[in-house]
Amino acid sequence: DQQVKQNSPSLSVQEGRISILNCDYTNSMFDYFLWYKKYPAEGPTFLISISSIKDKNEDGRFTVFLNKSAKHLSLHIVPSQPGDSAVYFCAASRSYNTDKLIFGTGTRLQVFP
Amino acid sequence: DSGVTQTPKHLITATGQRVTLRCSPRSGDLSVYWYQQSLDQGLQFLIQYYNGEERAKGNILERFSAQQFPDLHSELNLSSLELGDSALYFCASSAPGEQFFGPGTRLTVL
């Protein structure tokens, strides 16, 4: 049972444009959501997070939107840069503190010049 | 650098063997989590330890076990290895609101 889903395995975007990565979840007990970025041969690196009490969180070029009623979140990267090319994982947790993360299967983003 | 270290980086072994993966969390972090990533899939939660005690368990096979020692480092033991156990194994430690991941151990079972 895949509780966190990333239905687009890959996305290709031109440099300078917006990248939008999507994530859906099924478990209404999830209270906290995170996005991680992963390069080959490295561990995932935290990007940005959002609590279920918010609908938007912004950090520089990265913005995460949460639609609780639709159980959907998205990560916007503006403007996209070639260095953003990586695999992006959406993850969900029942708690802000010390709880396991449930990951989606990832979206591979390629930003081309 | 996340501050989480994992050894070894690569491990190649044969079916039926037993291996031990080691993880040292960030200084001061009491929780250690183990995750498995197979074939470009998402990370699957295996097990969590908090200050030496098991806190939560995911879909961890009975052939797998883990422990956390008094100095807070953790070991994941995988026994009677099968071809399907080939994967990346990550450990993470946590601060409120975030988990920090190590570089992973790539296990190849031949």
Interface residues (C-beta under 8 A of the other chain):
Chain A: V4 Q6 Y32 L34 Y36 A41 E42 G43 P44 T45 F46 S49 F89 A91 Y96 N97 T98 D99 K100 L101 I102 F103 G104 T105 G106
Chain B: S2 V4 S31 Y33 Y35 D40 Q41 G42 L43 Q44 F45 Q48 Y50 R55 A56 G58 F90 A92 S94 P96 G97 E98 Q99 F100 F101 G102 P103 G104
